[in-house]
Amino acid sequence: MSAQHGTSPAGAAVAEPVDEMVDGSGHVRPQWRGLLGALSSLPDGGLAGRARLLDRAFEEEGSAGLLPAHGGKGRAAAGRLDPVPLVLEGAEFATLAEGLAQRARLLEAVLTDLYGPQNLLAEGALPPELVFPNPAFLRPCCNSVPGPFLHLYAADLLRGPDGIWRVSGDSVVAMDGLAQAYANRSHMARTLPECARAVQFRPIRPFVDAWRDVLQRAAGTEPEGAATVALLTPGVGHPAWAEHVTLARDLSCALAEAGDLSARGGALFLKTLRGLQPVRVLLSRIPGAALDPLELGGRTAAGVPGLLDAMRAGSLSVHNHPGAGLAEAPGLPAFLPALCRRLLGEQLAIPSVETLWLGDPASLARQAASPGEFTLRAAGLAGPAPARHAAADPRALAAVARPVASLAPTLVGERLEPRPVSLRLFLLHDGQGWRCLPGGLARVADPAAPEAGGELSKDVWVLSGERTEIRGPGALQVPMLAIRRAAGDLPSRVADNLFWLGRYVERLDDSARLLRATMVRLDRAPMLPRDLAEVAALSRCLLDAKLITKEEVPTSGDDSALRRAILQAGREGGRLHRLTGEVARLVEGTRDRLTSDMHAAFTLPLRDCRAALMGASNPAALGAALGGLVRYASGVAGVAAENMVRGGAHTFLDLGRRLERGASVAALLGHLLAEPPARVESALALALELCDSVITYRTRYLHVLQPAPALDLVMADPANPRGLLFQLSAAERLLAGVEGGGDPSLSAWARRLRRDGEAMAAEVAVAADGASAATLLSPRLLALEGAVGSLSDAIGRRYFTLVSHPRLLGVDTAEPPFPATVVRGAA
């Protein structure tokens, strides 16, 4: 091989970068004039004010809406949007689109050969060191798993000092950034409408519509509207989780993790409450080598055993093909000019950043003469390679030039400054050819966080003339759909997450109420004997809820350890801190089932509560934070009641809430009534307070507190939403309402529990000594709590057995590291 495999002139990296806004004579380029005029005339704080609005929008709606400990590491991780877009002329974009379409066709041809006849290897057009050591080269796919290999393609581009765009990287596996490009366009339209009116640019929505059409045509039709397209994601812990959620929504496909899928009999299925639903098209967002651990080896939770067999059988199409990752080999661009002439009979339209394969003596000498100009990479594996390997095995290495990117105007503080910019464009094969998204994602270094390696993104505007044709997909002919009102296609994992989201929100509410009630008693000075008795009863409840330890239970009037434990509960490592973390994870795990408004309502107040808890240094501040948690739990319940269709998602979220609250009320009453009959009045007063039923009791019975009416209100009143009977009746109804009538044994189990609770309240009502009868209920109520837990376990076995590592009520486990399919174990 000769040195001609280098793809750009030597020495280009030392030249001055091009300014995207200014031409060679120092004048503003035509495409920027209208935009700059609109930016300079902005009212209300100008461009800096609009930048603050964009930051706020991303914090509330974007991935920054996650709690910092569970979704990102500050603003840089969440991604910020620069208010100044990158503007491309229509003719310039058309040239890029045509050149990248050629590159996609070329990569498809290369992959087809490498997984087929391998003529390129046999004839020396490609060295084997680029292919066989590469983990992305999947030998089981050779001559057995049909293509095409590429359905979607992304390319990273830099404009060099000579004004020429060059490809700095090909992406065919993750291709992250497409959803962010959509979000950027939406935020820009709302925040800077003046600029959108001043500059005529092409919309990007038709690209999304065309992509959805491609997936639907590939899936075909399935009876009863079964889900046939799924997006495979690594899960909630992955940095691109929010993007995967957005794509699944926009493309109308199911969002699935590996545990949600099963390959059987040469076909792939999605595990749902209704059973196995066939999947015809899988939009993969995990590396191909991890897709099928059965054939591709390795131990990974990301793959689905038997997936390649489903592809061979022709029942499944994977976009992109599992073997497509081979196209990302760092050394491949060195050979693309020659391969383009050989395979397509054309000159490569868009060059790559200079790339040298060091197995060629001339290229090795070129790199050795200017080592500072290049980064060494394993030729067949992404990532840097140590320089010492060049002498040991140069054939396995590629040298990639360190390019100088062009500069784009970026808002820094109150003024615009030039910053190096890169551009990512996305292409889709629509069945007839490759079409390019008329926009994209531009990135510059974030001036607010340069030390953290943070990036700002930019919207990309492609200018259009007044008569530019906007081409959308043609109408897709599908059979008429039958009316369906059931939601049995809810994935089992999602139902599991919703169930436990309901439980943890209620557990958080119960813990906050207990801590708040205890603090009120501790703040009374001096404490009367009744106050001491109430603190002792509440301490038993706190111990059962794992909010304190046995050593922190007050003894001999010393409550200092209890006070310290209460203040510690909201800080890092404390019970409330863990509970808010669990709620945050489960909200993200169900994000694809929540609207943007619901996600914000479930996330933003919780973030504020968590910050308030961690910053509470005194009882007054902690009390305010606990009140916020109580209001947060009520807000979640209200949003779910008013915004969720009564289907599978709402059923399991509400079922989790009802079982948790039922167990909580039973445990609360069981511990409070474990007192001598003489102290039962204090226990009843606490029960009414913690069950938020004081006003109702006073309205009905004035100030006379007796066991029978008090226990009737908190145990047997079907109209009290915080009473025991209300929870068990709701659980019975919800279990019977699962699609297909649910499991009759589970609803019958809930019915028996409901009747047990009614019977206990009735016994007190007819007893001659109500106080004594009430205290005798303590062990039975604690047993009822355990029975509710057993019912929860039975629900998990019945509906969530397709999910690994089911949770058990009352079992604490250490928090698992990300990524994880779902967080297990009670907090």
C-alpha positions in Angstrom: 0.0 0.0 0.0 1.3 3.4 -0.8 0.9 6.7 1.0 -2.0 7.7 -1.2 -4.3 6.1 1.4 -4.1 9.4 3.3 -7.3 11.3 2.7 -6.3 15.0 3.1 -3.2 17.0 2.3 -0.3 16.9 4.7 0.1 19.8 7.0 -3.5 21.0 6.8 -3.9 20.7 10.5 -1.6 23.6 11.2 -3.5 26.2 9.2 -5.9 28.8 10.6 -9.5 27.7 11.0 -12.3 29.0 8.8 -14.9 31.3 10.3 -18.3 30.0 9.4 -19.8 33.5 9.5 -17.2 35.4 7.5 -16.0 34.7 4.0 -12.4 34.9 2.8 -12.6 38.7 2.2 -13.8 39.4 5.8 -17.5 40.0 4.8 -20.4 38.3 6.5 -21.6 35.4 4.5 -25.1 35.9 2.9 -26.8 33.2 4.9 -25.9 34.8 8.2 -27.1 38.4 7.4 -30.8 37.9 8.1 -30.1 36.0 11.3 -27.7 38.5 12.7 -30.1 41.3 12.0 -32.9 39.5 13.9 -30.6 38.7 16.8 -29.4 42.3 17.1 -33.0 43.6 17.4 -34.2 41.2 20.1 -36.0 43.0 23.0 -36.4 41.8 26.6 -32.9 41.2 27.7 -31.6 40.5 24.2 -29.8 37.3 23.2 -28.5 36.6 26.7 -32.1 36.7 28.1 -33.2 34.2 25.5 -30.2 32.0 26.4 -31.4 31.9 30.0 -34.9 30.9 28.8 -33.4 28.0 26.8 -31.4 26.8 29.8 -34.5 26.8 31.9 -36.5 24.9 29.2 -33.8 22.2 29.0 -33.7 21.9 32.8 -37.5 21.4 33.0 -38.1 19.4 29.9 -34.8 17.8 28.8 -32.6 15.3 30.4 -31.6 17.8 33.0 -35.0 17.1 34.6 -33.5 14.0 36.1 -32.2 14.2 39.6 -28.5 15.0 39.4 -27.5 11.8 41.2 -29.4 9.6 38.8 -29.4 11.1 35.4 -26.4 13.3 34.8 -23.6 15.3 36.3 -24.8 18.8 36.1 -25.6 21.1 33.2 -22.9 19.7 30.9 -24.3 16.2 31.1 -27.8 17.4 30.4 -26.7 19.4 27.4 -27.3 23.1 26.8 -28.5 24.8 23.6 -26.7 27.8 22.2 -29.2 30.4 21.0 -27.2 31.0 17.8 -27.9 28.3 15.2 -25.4 27.0 12.6 -26.7 28.2 9.2 -26.0 26.3 6.0 -26.9 27.4 2.5 -29.3 25.2 0.6 -26.8 24.5 -2.2 -24.0 23.6 0.3 -26.3 21.3 2.2 -27.4 19.6 -1.0 -23.7 18.9 -1.8 -23.2 17.4 1.7 -26.4 15.3 1.4 -25.4 13.9 -1.9 -21.9 13.1 -0.8 -23.0 11.4 2.4 -25.6 9.4 0.5 -22.7 8.2 -1.7 -20.7 7.3 1.5 -23.6 5.3 2.9 -23.9 3.4 -0.4 -20.2 2.7 -0.2 -20.3 1.4 3.3 -23.2 -0.8 2.5 -21.2 -2.3 -0.4 -18.2 -2.8 1.8 -20.2 -4.6 4.5 -22.0 -6.7 2.0 -18.7 -8.0 0.7 -17.1 -8.5 4.1 -20.0 -10.5 5.3 -20.3 -12.3 2.0 -17.7 -13.3 -0.6 -14.9 -11.2 1.0 -13.3 -10.3 -2.3 -11.9 -7.1 -0.9 -9.8 -9.2 1.6 -8.8 -11.8 -0.9 -7.6 -9.3 -3.4 -5.8 -7.1 -0.9 -8.1 -4.1 -1.2 -8.5 -4.2 2.6 -6.0 -5.6 5.1 -7.3 -8.4 7.4 -6.1 -6.4 10.4 -9.0 -4.0 9.9 -11.6 -6.8 10.0 -10.8 -10.0 11.9 -9.5 -8.5 15.2 -12.4 -6.1 15.3 -15.1 -7.2 17.9 -17.7 -5.6 15.7 -17.0 -8.2 13.0 -19.5 -10.9 13.8 -18.5 -14.2 12.2 -21.9 -15.9 12.8 -23.4 -13.3 10.4 -21.2 -14.2 7.5 -23.2 -15.7 4.6 -26.1 -16.4 7.0 -27.8 -13.3 8.3 -29.3 -11.3 5.4 -28.9 -7.6 4.9 -29.3 -4.8 4.1 -26.8 -3.6 6.7 -27.6 0.1 6.9 -31.0 1.7 7.3 -29.9 4.8 9.2 -26.5 6.5 9.0 -24.9 9.5 10.8 -21.7 11.3 9.9 -19.7 13.8 11.9 -18.2 16.6 9.8 -15.6 19.4 10.2 -14.9 22.2 7.8 -11.1 22.3 7.3 -8.9 25.4 6.9 -9.2 25.1 3.2 -13.0 25.5 3.5 -13.7 21.8 2.6 -16.0 19.7 4.7 -14.5 16.4 5.8 -15.9 13.4 7.6 -14.4 12.9 11.0 -16.4 9.9 12.0 -19.1 7.5 10.8 -21.8 6.3 13.2 -24.1 3.4 12.4 -24.7 1.9 15.9 -25.7 4.6 18.5 -26.2 7.6 16.2 -27.1 9.7 19.2 -28.3 13.2 18.7 -31.3 12.9 16.4 -33.8 13.4 19.2 -31.8 16.3 20.5 -31.9 17.9 17.1 -35.7 17.7 17.2 -35.8 19.1 20.7 -33.4 21.9 19.7 -35.7 22.9 16.8 -38.7 23.0 19.1 -37.0 25.1 21.8 -35.6 27.5 19.2 -39.1 28.0 17.6 -40.6 28.9 21.0 -37.7 30.9 22.4 -36.5 32.8 19.3 -39.6 33.1 17.0 -38.3 36.4 15.6 -35.3 34.6 14.1 -37.5 31.8 12.7 -39.6 34.5 10.9 -36.6 36.3 9.6 -34.8 33.3 8.1 -36.5 30.8 5.8 -35.2 27.4 6.6 -36.4 23.9 5.9 -38.5 21.9 8.5 -37.2 18.6 9.9 -40.6 17.0 10.7 -41.0 15.3 7.3 -37.9 13.3 8.0 -39.4 11.9 11.1 -42.6 11.1 9.3 -40.7 9.3 6.5 -38.7 7.3 9.1 -42.0 6.2 10.8 -43.3 5.2 7.4 -40.2 3.1 6.6 -40.6 1.2 9.9 -44.3 0.6 9.4 -43.8 -0.7 5.9 -41.0 -3.0 7.0 -43.1 -4.3 9.8 -46.2 -5.0 7.6 -49.6 -5.5 9.3 -50.4 -7.6 12.3 -53.9 -8.7 13.4 -55.4 -6.8 16.3 -52.9 -3.9 16.1 -50.2 -5.9 17.9 -46.9 -4.0 18.4 -44.5 -5.0 15.6 -41.8 -2.3 15.9 -39.6 -2.0 19.0 -36.7 0.2 19.9 -34.1 -1.7 21.9 -32.4 0.4 24.5 -29.7 -0.4 27.1 -32.0 1.0 29.8 -32.7 3.8 32.1 -29.1 4.1 33.3 -27.8 4.8 29.8 -26.8 8.4 29.0 -29.0 8.3 25.8 -32.1 7.0 27.7 -34.0 10.3 27.2 -33.3 10.2 23.5 -34.5 6.7 23.2 -37.7 7.6 24.9 -38.3 10.5 22.5 -37.5 8.4 19.5 -39.9 5.7 20.5 -42.7 8.2 20.9 -42.0 10.0 17.7 -41.7 6.7 15.7 -44.7 5.1 17.4 -42.8 2.0 18.5 -42.5 0.1 21.7 -39.5 1.0 23.9 -38.0 -2.3 25.1 -35.0 -3.5 27.1 -33.4 -6.9 26.5 -35.4 -8.4 29.4 -38.7 -7.4 27.6 -37.9 -9.5 24.6 -37.8 -13.3 23.9 -36.8 -15.2 20.8 -38.7 -18.4 20.3 -39.2 -20.6 17.3 -37.4 -18.4 14.9 -39.3 -15.2 15.9 -38.9 -12.4 18.3 -41.6 -11.4 20.9 -42.3 -8.6 23.3 -43.4 -9.8 26.8 -46.6 -8.0 27.8 -49.3 -8.5 30.3 -51.4 -10.1 27.6 -48.7 -12.5 26.6 -46.1 -12.6 23.9 -46.5 -10.0 21.1 -44.6 -10.5 17.8 -41.9 -8.0 16.9 -41.1 -7.7 13.2 -38.7 -4.7 13.2 -36.2 -4.0 15.9 -34.6 -0.5 16.0 -31.4 -1.4 17.9 -29.4 1.1 20.0 -26.9 -1.4 21.5 -23.7 -2.7 19.9 -24.2 -5.6 17.6 -21.8 -7.9 19.4 -24.1 -7.7 22.5 -27.4 -8.5 20.6 -27.3 -12.3 20.9 -25.2 -13.7 23.7 -26.2 -17.2 22.6 -24.3 -17.0 19.3 -22.0 -14.0 19.8 -20.6 -15.1 23.2 -20.0 -13.1 26.3 -22.1 -12.5 29.3 -24.3 -9.5 28.9 -27.8 -8.5 30.0 -28.2 -6.3 26.9 -28.8 -9.1 24.4 -31.6 -11.5 23.5 -30.6 -15.2 23.0 -31.8 -16.5 19.7 -32.2 -13.0 18.0 -29.9 -13.9 15.1 -31.9 -17.1 14.5 -35.0 -14.9 14.1 -33.2 -12.8 11.5 -32.1 -15.9 9.6 -35.7 -17.1 9.6 -36.8 -13.9 7.9 -39.3 -13.0 10.7 -37.2 -10.1 12.1 -35.4 -7.1 10.6 -32.9 -5.3 12.7 -32.1 -1.6 12.0 -29.1 -1.3 11.7 -27.9 -4.8 11.0 -25.9 -6.3 14.0 -22.8 -6.5 11.9 -22.9 -2.9 10.7 -20.6 -1.7 13.5 -17.7 -2.8 11.4 -18.2 0.3 9.3 -17.0 2.4 12.3 -13.5 0.9 12.2 -11.0 3.9 12.6 -8.7 2.6 9.9 -11.4 2.2 7.2 -11.4 5.8 6.0 -7.9 5.4 4.7 -9.2 3.0 2.1 -12.5 4.6 1.2 -11.2 6.6 -1.9 -9.9 3.5 -3.6 -12.9 1.4 -2.5 -15.3 4.0 -3.9 -13.7 3.8 -7.3 -13.6 0.0 -7.1 -17.1 -0.6 -5.9 -19.1 2.4 -7.1 -17.0 3.5 -10.1 -17.0 7.1 -8.6 -14.7 9.5 -6.9 -15.3 9.9 -3.1 -17.3 13.1 -3.0 -16.6 14.0 0.7 -13.1 13.2 1.9 -12.3 12.0 5.4 -10.1 13.6 7.9 -6.6 12.5 7.0 -6.3 8.9 8.0 -3.2 6.7 7.6 -3.0 2.9 7.9 0.4 2.3 9.5 0.8 -1.1 7.8 1.9 0.9 4.7 5.6 1.9 5.0 5.1 5.3 3.5 2.2 6.1 5.8 4.2 4.9 8.8 7.1 7.2 7.8 4.6 10.1 7.4 3.3 9.6 10.9 6.8 9.1 12.4 7.9 12.4 10.8 5.1 14.4 12.4 3.8 12.4 15.4 2.2 15.4 17.0 -0.2 15.8 14.1 -1.8 12.4 14.6 -3.7 10.4 17.2 -3.0 6.7 17.1 -6.0 4.3 17.1 -6.4 0.6 16.8 -7.2 0.2 13.1 -10.1 -2.1 13.7 -11.3 -0.9 17.1 -12.5 2.5 18.3 -10.4 4.2 20.9 -6.8 5.5 21.3 -3.8 3.3 21.0 -0.5 3.7 22.9 2.3 5.1 20.7 4.6 2.2 21.6 2.3 -0.2 19.7 3.3 1.5 16.4 6.7 -0.1 16.4 5.5 -3.4 17.8 2.6 -4.0 15.4 2.0 -1.1 13.0 -0.4 -3.1 10.8 -2.9 -3.0 13.6 -2.8 0.8 13.9 -4.3 3.8 12.2 -3.1 7.4 12.6 -5.9 10.0 12.5 -5.0 13.7 11.9 -5.9 16.1 14.7 -8.1 18.4 12.7 -8.7 22.2 13.1 -12.4 22.8 13.1 -14.1 25.9 11.7 -15.4 28.6 14.0 -19.0 29.5 14.6 -20.5 32.4 16.6 -21.4 31.3 20.1 -22.9 33.3 22.9 -20.3 33.7 25.7 -21.8 35.8 28.5 -23.3 38.8 26.8 -21.4 38.7 23.5 -20.8 36.5 20.5 -17.4 34.8 20.2 -16.0 32.3 17.7 -15.8 28.7 18.9 -14.8 25.5 17.1 -17.8 23.7 15.7 -18.5 20.1 14.5 -21.6 19.0 12.6 -23.5 15.7 12.7 -25.9 14.9 9.8 -28.4 12.0 9.7 -29.5 10.0 6.7 -32.3 7.5 6.2 -32.8 4.9 3.5 -36.5 5.3 2.6 -36.7 2.3 0.3 -35.8 4.2 -2.8 -32.6 6.0 -1.8 -30.9 7.9 1.0 -32.4 11.1 2.2 -30.7 13.5 4.6 -32.3 15.3 7.5 -32.5 19.0 6.5 -30.8 20.1 9.6 -28.7 18.2 12.2 -26.8 18.7 15.4 -23.9 21.0 15.8 -21.6 21.0 18.8 -19.2 23.5 20.4 -17.3 23.5 23.7 -19.4 24.9 26.5 -17.7 28.1 27.7 -19.6 27.7 31.0 -17.9 24.3 31.7 -14.7 23.9 29.7 -12.9 22.1 32.4 -15.7 19.4 32.5 -15.5 18.8 28.8 -19.1 20.0 28.4 -20.6 20.8 25.1 -23.2 23.2 23.8 -25.4 22.0 21.0 -26.6 24.2 18.2 -29.7 23.9 16.0 -28.8 23.6 12.3 -30.7 25.6 9.8 -30.7 24.8 6.1 -31.8 27.8 4.1 -34.6 27.2 1.6 -36.0 29.2 -1.2 -39.7 30.2 -1.3 -40.5 27.5 -3.7 -38.6 24.7 -2.1 -40.6 21.5 -2.2 -41.4 19.8 1.1 -41.7 16.1 0.4 -43.3 13.9 3.0 -44.1 10.1 2.9 -46.9 8.8 0.9 -50.0 7.4 2.6 -49.5 4.0 4.1 -52.3 1.6 3.2 -53.2 -0.5 6.3 -56.3 -2.5 7.2 -59.0 -0.8 9.2 -58.2 -1.1 12.9 -60.6 -2.7 15.3 -61.6 -0.6 18.3 -59.6 -1.6 21.4 -59.9 -0.2 24.9 -57.7 -2.7 26.7 -54.0 -2.2 27.4 -52.8 -5.7 27.7 -49.8 -4.9 25.5 -48.2 -3.1 28.4 -44.7 -4.6 28.8 -44.3 -6.6 32.0 -41.2 -4.5 33.0 -43.1 -1.3 32.6 -46.0 -2.6 34.7 -43.5 -3.7 37.3 -41.9 -0.3 37.4 -45.3 1.5 37.6 -46.4 -0.8 40.4 -43.3 -0.1 42.4 -43.4 3.6 41.6 -46.8 3.7 43.3 -45.5 1.8 46.3 -42.4 4.0 46.7 -44.3 7.3 46.4 -46.7 6.1 49.2 -43.8 4.8 51.3 -42.2 8.3 50.9 -45.5 9.9 52.0 -45.9 7.6 55.0 -42.3 8.2 56.1 -42.7 12.0 55.8 -45.9 12.0 57.9 -44.4 9.8 60.6 -41.3 12.0 60.9 -43.3 15.2 60.9 -45.6 13.9 63.6 -42.7 12.8 65.8 -40.9 16.2 65.4 -44.1 18.0 66.5 -44.0 16.0 69.8 -40.3 16.5 70.3 -40.6 20.2 69.9 -43.1 20.5 72.8 -41.5 21.8 76.0 -42.0 20.7 78.5 -43.1 17.2 77.3 -46.1 15.9 79.2 -46.6 12.2 80.0 -49.0 11.9 77.1 -46.4 13.4 74.7 -43.8 10.9 76.0 -46.3 8.0 75.3 -47.0 9.3 71.8 -43.3 9.6 71.1 -42.8 6.0 72.3 -45.7 4.8 70.0 -44.3 6.8 67.0 -40.9 5.4 67.7 -42.2 1.8 67.2 -43.7 3.0 63.8 -40.4 4.7 62.8 -38.5 1.5 63.7 -40.9 -0.6 61.6 -40.5 1.8 58.7 -36.7 1.6 59.0 -36.4 5.3 59.6 -34.5 4.7 62.9 -32.6 1.8 64.5 -33.2 0.1 67.8 -30.3 2.1 69.4 -32.1 5.4 68.5 -35.4 4.5 70.2 -35.7 6.9 73.2 -35.1 5.3 76.6 -35.3 6.9 80.1 -36.4 10.2 78.6 -33.3 10.7 76.5 -34.4 11.5 73.0 -31.1 13.0 71.7 -30.4 10.0 69.5 -33.9 10.1 68.0 -33.5 13.8 67.1 -30.2 13.1 65.4 -31.7 10.2 63.4 -34.6 12.4 62.2 -32.2 15.1 60.9 -30.1 12.5 59.2 -33.0 10.8 57.4 -33.0 13.3 54.5 -29.3 13.5 54.0 -27.1 11.4 51.8 -27.4 7.8 52.8 -30.5 8.4 54.9 -33.8 6.6 54.5 -35.6 9.5 52.7 -32.6 10.1 50.5 -32.8 6.5 49.3 -36.5 6.6 48.8 -36.4 9.8 46.7 -33.6 8.1 44.7 -35.8 5.0 44.1 -38.7 7.2 43.0 -36.5 9.1 40.6 -35.2 5.9 39.0 -38.7 4.5 38.6 -40.0 7.7 37.1 -37.2 7.5 34.5 -37.9 3.8 33.9 -41.5 4.6 33.0 -40.8 7.8 31.1 -42.1 6.5 27.8 -45.5 6.1 29.5 -45.6 9.6 30.8 -46.4 12.8 28.9 -43.9 15.7 29.1 -46.2 17.5 31.6 -46.6 14.3 33.7 -42.8 13.7 33.7 -42.2 17.2 34.8 -44.8 17.0 37.5 -43.2 13.7 38.8 -39.6 14.9 38.6 -39.1 18.7 39.2 -40.9 18.9 42.6 -39.0 15.8 43.7 -35.7 17.4 42.8 -36.6 20.4 44.9 -37.7 18.2 47.8 -34.5 16.3 47.6 -32.4 19.4 47.7 -34.4 20.8 50.6 -33.9 17.6 52.6 -30.2 17.5 52.0 -29.9 21.2 53.0 -32.1 20.9 56.2 -29.8 21.7 59.1 -32.5 22.3 61.7 -35.9 20.9 62.6 -37.8 23.9 61.1 -36.1 23.4 57.7 -36.6 19.7 57.9 -40.3 20.1 58.7 -40.8 22.3 55.7 -39.0 19.7 53.5 -41.2 16.9 54.9 -44.3 19.0 54.1 -43.0 19.3 50.5 -42.8 15.5 50.3 -46.4 15.0 51.5 -47.6 17.5 48.9 -45.4 15.8 46.2 -47.1 12.4 46.9 -50.5 14.1 46.7 -49.5 15.7 43.4 -48.4 12.4 41.9 -51.8 10.9 42.8 -53.7 13.8 41.4 -51.8 13.9 38.1 -52.2 10.1 37.7 -55.9 10.4 38.4 -56.5 13.2 36.0 -54.0 12.5 33.2 -53.7 8.7 32.9 -56.2 6.7 30.8 -57.7 3.9 32.9 -55.7 1.1 31.4 -52.8 -1.1 32.3 -50.4 1.7 33.2 -52.9 3.4 35.6 -54.0 0.1 37.0 -50.6 -1.0 38.2 -49.5 2.5 39.4 -52.7 2.8 41.5 -52.5 -0.9 42.6 -49.0 -0.2 44.0 -50.3 2.8 45.8 -53.3 1.0 47.3 -51.3 -2.0 48.5 -48.6 0.2 50.0 -51.1 2.4 51.8 -53.1 -0.5 53.0 -50.0 -2.2 54.5 -49.0 1.2 56.0 -52.3 1.8 57.7 -52.4 -1.8 59.0 -48.9 -1.5 60.4 -49.6 1.9 61.8 -52.6 0.8 63.7 -50.9 -2.4 64.8 -48.1 -0.5 66.5 -50.2 2.3 67.9 -52.7 0.0 69.5 -49.9 -2.0 71.2 -50.7 0.0 74.4 -52.6 -0.7 77.6 -56.3 0.2 77.3 -55.7 3.3 79.4 -53.6 4.8 76.7 -55.7 3.9 73.7 -57.1 7.4 73.4 -53.6 8.8 72.5 -53.2 6.0 70.0 -56.5 6.8 68.4 -55.6 10.5 68.2 -52.3 9.7 66.5 -54.1 7.3 64.1 -56.6 10.0 63.0 -53.7 12.5 62.5 -51.5 10.2 60.5 -54.5 9.0 58.4 -55.4 12.7 57.7 -58.8 12.1 59.2 -59.0 14.5 62.1 -61.3 17.1 60.5 -63.7 14.4 59.3 -63.9 12.8 62.8 -64.5 16.1 64.5 -67.2 17.0 62.0 -69.0 13.8 62.7 -68.4 13.3 66.5 -67.2 16.7 67.7 -64.5 16.3 70.4 -65.5 13.0 71.9 -62.9 10.4 71.0 -63.9 6.7 71.3 -62.4 3.5 69.8 -65.4 2.3 67.8 -66.1 5.5 65.7 -62.4 6.3 65.3 -61.5 2.8 64.1 -64.5 2.7 61.9 -63.3 5.8 60.1 -59.7 4.7 59.6 -60.5 1.0 59.0 -64.0 0.3 57.7 -65.3 3.6 56.1 -65.5 2.9 52.3 -65.5 6.7 51.7 -62.2 7.5 53.5 -59.4 7.5 50.8 -56.8 7.1 53.6 -58.6 4.3 55.4 -57.8 0.6 55.3 -61.0 -0.6 53.7 -60.7 1.9 50.9 -57.3 0.6 49.9 -58.2 -3.1 50.0 -61.5 -2.5 48.1 -59.6 -0.6 45.4 -57.0 -3.4 45.2 -59.7 -5.9 44.8 -61.4 -3.8 42.0 -58.1 -3.2 40.2 -57.0 -6.8 40.3 -60.4 -7.8 38.8 -60.1 -5.1 36.1 -56.8 -6.4 34.6 -57.4 -7.3 31.0 -59.2 -10.6 30.6 -60.6 -10.4 34.1 -57.3 -10.7 35.8 -56.4 -13.6 38.0 -59.6 -14.5 40.1 -57.5 -15.9 42.9 -55.7 -12.5 43.4 -58.9 -10.5 43.6 -60.4 -13.1 45.9 -57.3 -12.8 48.1 -57.8 -9.0 48.3 -61.5 -9.6 49.1 -60.6 -11.8 52.1 -58.2 -9.1 53.4 -60.9 -6.5 53.0 -63.4 -8.7 55.0 -60.8 -9.3 57.7 -60.4 -5.5 58.2 -64.2 -5.0 58.3 -64.6 -7.8 60.8 -62.0 -6.3 63.1 -63.7 -2.9 63.1 -67.1 -4.5 63.7 -65.7 -6.4 66.8 -64.7 -3.1 68.4 -68.1 -1.6 67.6 -70.1 -4.3 69.5 -67.6 -4.8 72.3 -68.7 -3.7 75.8 -65.1 -2.4 76.5 -64.0 -0.8 73.3 -60.6 0.2 74.6 -59.7 -3.4 75.5 -61.1 -4.7 72.2 -59.1 -2.2 70.3 -55.8 -3.1 71.9 -56.4 -6.8 71.2 -56.4 -6.0 67.4 -52.7 -5.1 67.4 -51.2 -8.6 66.5 -54.0 -9.2 64.0 -53.4 -5.9 62.2 -49.6 -6.6 62.0 -50.5 -10.0 60.5 -52.8 -8.2 58.0 -49.8 -6.1 57.0 -47.8 -9.3 56.3 -50.7 -10.7 54.3 -50.8 -7.6 52.1 -47.1 -8.1 51.5 -47.7 -11.7 50.5 -50.4 -10.5 48.1 -47.9 -8.1 46.6 -45.4 -11.0 46.1 -48.1 -13.1 44.4 -48.9 -10.2 42.0 -45.2 -10.1 41.1 -45.1 -13.8 40.4 -48.3 -13.6 38.3 -47.6 -10.5 36.2 -43.9 -9.7 36.5 -42.3 -13.1 36.4 -40.9 -12.2 33.0 -38.8 -9.6 34.7 -35.6 -10.9 36.4 -34.9 -10.4 40.1 -38.5 -9.6 41.4 -38.7 -7.4 44.4 -40.0 -8.7 47.7 -41.9 -6.5 50.2 -39.7 -5.4 53.1 -36.4 -6.7 51.8 -33.6 -4.2 51.7 -30.8 -4.5 49.2 -27.9 -2.3 48.3 -28.5 0.1 45.4 -27.2 -1.5 42.2 -24.8 0.5 40.0 -26.0 1.8 36.6 -26.7 0.6 34.0 -29.4 -1.7 35.3 -32.6 -3.0 33.8 -34.6 -1.7 36.8 -33.6 -1.0 40.4 -34.6 -3.9 42.6 -35.0 -4.1 46.4 -36.9 -1.9 48.8 -35.2 1.2 49.8 
